[in-house]
């Protein structure tokens, strides 16, 4: 993409406004906290301290809007405390330019590294630096700086207290995450009716998994309907795919296919009902037709083999979903579902895994964040490059703003710090939006100020009104939020004694300068995703291969292997897929010449890897129990898959086409041995004869996907997989083992489908 086109697209993206669901009660609560802090500060300390405390309350409320699964009061307290520390240090060094500049560079560098801990930490850290640049300009003495810092912290405490006293939709974020996961599976079930190979995006499942991690205190207070449902939902997805698949299941057309379509429609209806119940905390209301379809005995007369087992399993899992959604699941069901979803590894001491995903407390999170930041101190790290860029731009912007005889010099570095992100498109889009929003917000606020000349109290009221609009509209678009923020800052500084006449031109010009500095810095010291696409693709191939090998390996020695490594591999392949798709989406907007991976090759290879993961998922849906007969050939194929995909990932990174000879030979030997056994009649164990057709057919699907991957990478035409007209004949079903074949320790972001 050319620079001109990239700039055009990012500008349009930054200026876009979306229709999003508003949250008026939360916005009113945040504005009420700000008004309370402003009123108390004005009454006891005057307008200057009130301005500082208002920034603390304002930022604390914004922190609670960030996407985080931690309790909102905690976010408000952390934001208020960190801003208080930043402001106090800024006051202490503000009178000495070299010392303050050194602090600014260090503080901004740490804020840039904070993105290693996640977007929420990065946004809060960047906001602290930006607000510190404003608050340290307020007149005060070193002795009073502690009072300012204390009132900023007080603003965070007030916002946290209001959240506790006036909760709005408690556990709402977690409810939405789990409901979205169930709704995504309902949509998947309906799409499978018409397209048996329909793709599935597991990002909702990954988000629900992240939301399910709780601290010990949260675990004691979590609503019953949020316990266990996600673990069951994770196990439904492979069952749905297995039931619909024509290669390993029922024919593409006929009475069996019609029964499968009815079961999928009923599953979608039940999952939608459970999602609505969990989202709103209401009882589950099921459609009578869906219940009748799932309970009819006709299923047993039409389906046989794996499809029948999948149908029976689906009914049992849907029953568990309904019970947990209504909060009526037994403790044993909840613990079993959570353990199946989360016990990725059995502890070395043999203890039982925790019945819920554990989220570290704030104190225990500190070393985790520090370790994540240290891990980014390496050459080539996009986070490190972002930290270097933002700290350099903040220093240069502050020097430029100080040197120019315009006043309000902090607007340049503040604008740069707020718009800069580790990604190119976000940085450029936010720079354009920041400039547009500043023009609107500063112009309106200045016009009102110069026309009415409001006193301290009216200016405070106007600033609260702007904050209310910011909280209400911040999710509709960055340009809208920046218009409200700019007006808020103007009114707040006007309340503290700022001259209303010194506003529009100076602040707009400095905001433009800050935005241009941010854009130039990324052009001079970029962190492009385009050159790393092959590495991301190789990581996904390796993760997919490990997942497929882990699944096939389960058939080799069912009695000696748990399902933990399967689940662990599935989590890895989801994360690798999300990383690839996010990198691909980012690269599409970068003004960088293609580096060896065309768009057609990217599309073909990601389709092939999706089919590879899907074939492994179909095999996972029918994992054998501990008493099943081993299939020795599966072990040889699993080893070949693991080695070949590791070598294939290396080949992708080195711009070579992977070779799958080892996998092809292992599968050919398996086929030859099976033919010899069939000719010998009776040499193979009955259980092995039953397992082989299903496993070997799935293994052939794995090989087909790998060969499609190489063809797509080599630029050869790839025929997208379609349902086969004639399925393989299936043996008579054997009794389902008592052990749970889906029992897994359990993935957003947001990976796109593991299969």
N, C-alpha and C positions, 0 to 999 in steps of 0.2 A: 504494500500500500504506500502511495506517495505521501510526502509530508502534508501537501495541501489537502488531500482527501482526509488524512488522519485528523488534521486540525479542524476541518469542517465537521466531521462526525463527532468528535469529542465536544465541540462547541454546542452542537445541537443537543447532545446528550446532557450537557450541564444545564442548559436552559429549559429542558423539558419539565413539565409539571404533570403529575399523575393523580388520578383519583384514587385515594386510599381511604380505608376506614378510619374515621377520626375517633379519638378517645377523649371526649370532653371532660369526663370526671377526673381522669388523671391529670389533664391539663389544668383544670381548676384547682386541684390539690397542690400542684407545683406552684402555681401563681399565688395561691393563698399562703404557702410557706414563705415565698419571697416577700409578699406584702407584710407578713408578720415580722420577719427579720428587719425589713426596712423601717417599719414603725418603731420597733424597740430601739434600733440603733439611732434613729433620728431623735427619739425622746431622751436618750441617755448620753449619746456621744456626739451628735451633730452630723451634718451631711457628708463630711469627708469619710469618717469611719463607716457611715451608713452605706456609702458607695462600695467600700471594700466588702462589707458583710453581704451586700446584695449580690456581688459577684460570686461569693461562696455559695449562697443559696441557689442562685441561678444555675451554676455549674453542677451542683449536687443533683438538682432536678433533672438536668439533661442526662446525667450519668444513669439515672434510673430508666431512661428510654432505650439504652443500649441493649443489644441482643446478648443477654447473659442469663445463665440459669441460677445464679446466686440470688439470695434474697435481696429485694430492692433496697431495704434499709442499709444493708451492708455496702452496696454500691454508693449510696449517698454519703455514708460515713467515710469511706475510703476516698471519695472525690474531695470532700470537704477537708479532710486531714492532709491529703497530699497537696492541695492548693494552698492551705495555710502554711505548710512548710516551705513551699516554693516562694510564696509571697514574703515570708519572714526573711529568708535568705536574700531575696531580691532587695528588700528594704535595707538590709545591713550593708550590701555592697553597692547600692544604687548611686551613692555620691562619688564613687571612684570608678571612672569609666573602664580602665583596664581590668579591674577586679570583677566588675559586673559583666563585662564582655566574656571573661573566662568562665564565670558561672553560667552565663547564657549558653555558651558553646557546650559545656559539660552537661548541663541540664537538658538541652535539646538533643544531644547525642544519646543520652540515656532514654529520652522519650522516643527517639527513633528506634532504638533497640527493643523498646517495650512491645513493639509489634510482634516480636517473637512469641510473646505470651498470648497473642490473640488480638483481634480488632478492638475489643472493648478496652483492654489495657492501653493499646496504642492511641485510641481516640481520647481517653481520659488524660493520658500523659501529655499529648499534644495540646489539648485544651488548657491544661494547667500552665504550660509555658506561655501560651498566647495571652491568657488572662493575667499572668504575672507581669507581662510587659505593660499592661494597662494600669494595674493597681500600684505599681511602684512609682508611677508618675504623680500619684495623688500626694499632696503636700503633707508631710509628717516628719517627726523626729525619730531617731533610732529608739529612743525610750518608748515612744508610742507604737513602734512597729509590732511589738508583741500584742498590743491591744487590737490592732488591725488583724493580725493573724488569728487571734482568739475569736474575733467576731466572724471571720471567714469560716472557722471550724464550727462556730455556733450555727451558721447558716446550714451546714451539712447536717448537724444534729437535729435541727428543727425539721428539715425535710424528712429525715429518717423517722422522727417521732410521728409526723403526720401519716406516713405510710403505715406505721404500726397501728395508730389509732383509727385511721380511716382507710382500711384496705379496700381496694377496688379489684374485684374478681381474683381472690386469692388463688394461687396455683394456676392462674389463667394461662401463663406461657407454657407450663408443662402439659396442661390439658389440651391446648391447641396442638402441641407437638405430637402427642399420642394420637389425637383425633385425626390429624393430617396423615399420619402413617396408616391408620386404618382406612381412611378415605382413599388413599393412594392405592391400597390393595383392592379396595372395592372397584375402583376404576380399572385396575389391571384385570380383575376377574371378568368384567364386562367386555373389555377389549379382546380378551382371549376367546370369547365366543365367536368373533368374526375373524380374528387373526391369531391362530394358535402359536405363532412365533412373535407375538407382540412384545416389544421391549418393555422393561420395567426400570424406572428410575428409583434407586434405593436411597436417594438423599433424604426423603421424609423418614425412612427407618433410621438413618444415621443421626438425623436431628433428634428423633425420639430417644435414641440411645444416649445421646449427649444430655438430653433433658432428664433422663432417668437417674443420672448420677446425683446423689444427695449426700449432705453431711449427716452425721449421726443425729443431730437435732432435727433436721428435716425428715429423716427416716421415721422418727417417732410421730411426726405430725402429718405425714403424707396421707391424702385421702385413699381409702381402700381401692377405689376404681383405678388408681394410677399404679397399683402394684400388680405386676404379673401380666397385664394385657399385652405389653410390648413383646415379651418373650414368646407368647403364643403367636402374635402377629408375625414375628420373624419366621416361625416354622410353617406358617400358612403359605407363604409365597412359593417355595419349591413344590409344595403339594398342588397348588393351582396350576403351575407350569407343567407338572408331570401329568395331571389329569387332562390337560388340553392338548398336549403334544401328540402329533400324528405319527411321528417316527417311532416312538416308544410306547404309544398308547392306543387309542381307538382310531378307526379309519377316518379319513377326512369327511366322509359323508355316510349316511345311514342312520338307523335307529340308535346305535351306540353314541354317535356324534350328537344327535339331538338330545339324548339324555345328559350328556356332558354339558351341552349348552344350557340346559335347564338348571343343572347343578351350579354352574358358574354364575348364572343370573341370580339364583337364590343366595349364593355366597356374597355377591356384591350387595344385595339388599340387606343381608344380616350385618355385614361389615359397616355399611353406611348407617344403619340404625345404632350400632355400637358407637360409632364415631360421634354421632349427634348426642348420644347420651353422655359420653365422657366430656365432650366440649362444654355442655351446659349443665352437667350434674343432674340430669333428669333420668327417670327410669327408661329402660330399653323398651321400645315399642316395635315389635316385629310384624312384618306383613304376613298374614295367614297363608298366602300362596307360597311364600318362601319356606315357611315351616313345613307345609305339606310336601313340598318338593324334596326337602332334605330327609323327611321321615318315611317317604314312600318305599315299600319293599321292591318296587319295580327295578330299582338300581341293581340289586343283586341278580336279577334275571337277565339283564342286558349287558352288564359289564363283567369281565373276568380278569384275572391276573393283576398286574400292576395298576391298571385303571380302577379296578374294584377296591384294591387296598388304598389307593389315593382317595377315592370317594369316602370310604369309611373313616380314613384319617381326617379328612376335611370336616366331616360332621362332628367328630370329637373335638377338634380344635375350635370350631365355631361355637360349640357349646361352652368351652372354657372361656372364650372371648366374652360371651354374653354374661356369664356368671361374674367375671371380674369387672366388667363394665358396670354392672349393677351393684358392685361392692359386696357381693354375696359369696365370692369364692372362699373356700376354706384356706386356712393358713398353709396347709400342705400344698394346695394348688398354687398359691402365690409364691411360696418358696421354691417349688419345683420349676415354675415358669421362669422366675428370675434367675435361678441357678443355671437353667438350661440356656438362658440368653447371655449370661455374663461370666460363667466359670471358664474363662479362656485357658487357664492353667490350674491344675491342682497344686496347692502349696506343697513345698518340699517336705514339710513336716507331717503331711497327710491330713491336715485339719480340713474341715468342711468349708467350702467357699462361702463368702458372705451372701446373705439373701438379697442384697441390693448392691448396685454400683456405688462405690464410695467416692465422694468428692472431698478433697482435702480442705481443712479449715484454712482461714487466712494465714495463720502463723505457719502452718505446714506448707502453704502454697509458696511462701517466700523463697525457700531454696529451690523449688521446682522452677519458678520464674527465673531466678538467677542462673540456673543451669541452662535453661532455654536461651537466655541472652548470651551466655558464654559460648554456646554452640554456634551462634551466628557470627562470632568473631573469627571468620575464616575468609580467605580470598574467594571472590565470586558469589558471596552471599548477597541476595537481593536486600535483605534486611539491613546488613551492614552498609551497603551502598546507600540505602535510604537514610540511615543515621548520619552518614558523612555528608550527604547532600543537604539534609534539613539543617544540620548544625552550621554548615558553611553559609547557607543562604540566610539563616537567622542573624549571624554575625554581620554579614555584608549588608543586609537590609537595615539592621540597627544603626550601623555606621552611616549609611546613606541618609536615613531618616534624621539622624542627629546632625549631620553636616548641612542639610538643606534648611534654609531659613523659613520653613513653613509651619513649624509646630506640629504636634501630634505625630512625631517621628516614629512612634511605636506601631503605627498602622501598617507600615511596610513589612516588618518582620512578623507581625501578628498575622497578616493575611497569608504570608508565605507558609508559616508553620501550620496554619489551619487547613490549607488546601493540599499540602504535599502528602502523598501516599506512596507506598512501595511500587505501585503499578502506574504505568504511563497514562492510560486512558483516564483513570480517576483523577490523577493530578491535573491534567489539562482540562478536563471537564469541570472540575471544581474551581479552577482558576478563573475560567470564563464566568461560571455561576457566581463566584464571589464578587467579581467586578460588577456584574449586572445587578446583583442584590444590593451591593453597597451603594451604587448610584441611586437606586430607588429608595432604600431605607434612609440614607443620610439626607437626601434631598427632601423627603417628606418630613423627617424630624426637624431639619433645619428650618423649613418653611413654617412649621407649626411654632417652633421656638421663637423665630424672629417676628412672627405675627402676633403671638399672644404673650411673649415674655413670661412664661409661667414661673411661679415661685418654687420654693423647695418642695412643698407638698404636692402641688399639681405635677411637677416634673417627676416626682416619685411615682405618682399614680399613672402617668403616661408610660413610664418604664415598665411598671407591672403589667399594663395592658399589652405592651409589645411582647413581654415575656409570655403572657398567656397565648397570644397569637402564635408565637414561636413553638410552644409546646403543642398547640393544637394542630399546626400545619407542617411541622418539621418533616413528616414522612411523605409529604406530597411532592417535595423537590428541594434540592439544596439551594436553588436561587431564591425560593420563597423564604426558607429559613434564614438566609443571610440578610434579606431585606429587613426581617424582624429583628435580628441580632444587631444590625447596624443602627437601627433606630433606637433600640434598647440602650446601646452604649452611649449614643448622643444624649439621650434624655438623662441617663444616670450621671454622666460627667457634667451635664448642665446643672443638675441638682447640686453637684459638689462644687460649683462655682466656675465652670468652664464658660468661656465667652461664646455665645450663640453665633456670633458672626464669623468665627474661625472654624468653618466646618466643611462645606461642600467641596470646593476645589482642592484644598489641601488633602483631605482624607481620601477623596476619590483618586487623586493622582498617586498618593502613596500606596493605596490598595492596588492600583494598576502596576506600580513598580514592584510590589511584593509578588503579585501574580506572575509578572514577567520573569522575575528572578527564579521563581519556582520552575517555570517552564524551561528557561534556559539551562538551569542546573540539570534537569533530566536529559536534555539533549546533549550536554557535554559529558555527563557521567551517568549513562543509562544502565538499566538492568533489564534488558530485553528478554522476553520469553521465547521468541522465535528460534534463536540458536539452541535452546534447551529442549525443543519439542521431541527430538529423537531420544534424548535421555528419558523424558517422561514416558514416551511410548515403550521404551525398553523396560522401564520399571513396571509398567502395567502388564507387559507380556510375562515378565518374570513372576509377578504376583499371581497372575491368572494360571500360569503353569504350576506353581506351587499348590494352588487351590485344587486344580484338577488332579494333580498327583496325590494329594492328601485324600481326596474322595476315592480315587481308584484303589489306593492302598488299604482303605477300610475293608474292601472285599477280599483282600489277600489274607488277612489275619483278624477276623472279627472279634475273636475271643481275647486277643492280647492288646487291642487298641481301643482307646476311648475316642470320642468325637471332638476332643478339645482342639487338636491340631487342625481339623477341618474348619472349625469356627474361627480360629486364629487366622488361618489362611484367607478365609472369606472376608474378614475385616480388613486385612492387608490389601486384597484386590479391590475392595470398595474404595479405600483411600487412594490407591494408585490410580484408579479410574477417574475419581474426582479431580485429582491433581492434574491428570492429562487433559480433561475437558476444560478445567479452568485455565490451564496454560494455553490451550488451543483458542479459547474464546478471547483471551488477552492478546495473543499473537495476531489475531485477525484485525485488530485495531492499531497495530504498531506499524510505523513507517520504516519497516525493515525489509530488505530483499529476502526472498525465500532462501533458506539455507539447507536445501537438500530434501525437503519433504513437501511435495505439492499438496494442494487442497484435495485433489482426487485420491492421492495416496493416504492422506490422513483419514478421509471418509471410509475408504475401503478397509484400512487396517483396523480402525476402531470398530467397524461392523464385524470383522472377523474375530476380534478379541471378545466382543459382546457375545458372539455365538459360542466361542470357547467356554466362557464362563457359564453360559446358559446350558450347554451340554453337561458341564460338571454339576450344575445345580439339579438337572434331571436325575443324575445318578445319586446325588445327595438325598433326593426325596425318598429313595428306597434303600437307604443304608441298611446293611444286615445287622441283626442283633448279635449278642455275644455267643449264642449257640449255633449260629449259622455255619455252614460248611465253608472252609477256606477255599479261595480260588488262587492257586500259586501263580498263575500267569499274570494276574493283576499286579503282583508285586514287581515283576520285571517291567511291565508297562509303566508303572508309577515311577520307577527309577529312571527309565528312559525319558519320560515326560519332564521330570525334574531337571535332569542334566541338559536335555535339549533346549528347554526354554531358558535356562540360565545362559547357555552358550548363545542362544538366539538373541537374548537381550543385549549381550555384548556385541554381537554382529550388528544389531540395529544402531547402537551408539557409534560403531565404526563405519557406518554407511555401507554395510554389506547386507545381503539377503540371507536370512537364516535357512539352514538346511535341516530337514526333519527325517533324515535317513534312519537314525537310531529308533525313533518312534515307529516309523513305518515297518522296520524289520521286526521289532518286538511284537507288533500287532500281527504281522504276517506269520510269525512263529506260533502265536496263540491260535490263529485261524487254522494253521496246518495241524497243530496238535489236536484241536477240537474235531477236525474232520477225521483224523486217525481214530479218535475215541469213538466217534459215531459209527465208523466202519467196523470197529471191534465190538460194539454193542455190549455194554455192561461193564466196561473198564472204568467209566466215570461214575462217581457217586451220584445218586439221584439229586441231592441238593445242589451239587455242582452243575449238573445238567440244567437245573432250573435257573441258576444264577447266570450262567454263561451267556445265553442269548441277549438278555437285557444289558449286561455289563459290556459285552463285546460290541453291541450296537451303539451304546453310548461312547465307547472308545473310538469307534469309527467316526462318530460325529466330532470328537475331539480332534482327530487327525485331519478331517476335512476343514475344520476351522483354522488349524495351523497352516495348512497349505493355502487357504484363501488369504491368510495374512501375508505369506511370502509373495503371492501373486500380486496383491495390492501394493506391497512395498516396492516390487519390481516394476510396477506400472502396467502390468498385464490386466486385461479385462477380468473382472471377478463376477461370477454369477451369484447373486444373493440367494441364500438358502431358502427353499420353499418346502412346504409340507410334501412328503412323499405320498404318491397315490396309493401305494400298497404297503401297509405296515408289516413288520416281521410278525410271524406267528408267535404267540405267547403260550408258555406252558400253563398247566393248571396251577392255580394259586396254592401256596402252602400257608399254614396258619401263621399269623403275624406274631413275631417274637414279643415277649412281654416287655423287654427293655424298649425304651423309647427311641426309635430310630432317628428322631429329629433332635434328641437331647443334645444341645450344644451350648457351649459357652458362647455367646452371640455375636457391623458397624456400625458425608453430610453430608456434611457438610453438607453445597451442598454441591459418596460415590454414586455415580450413576450406576446402575445395575451391576451386580456381580455376575449375573447370568441373564 
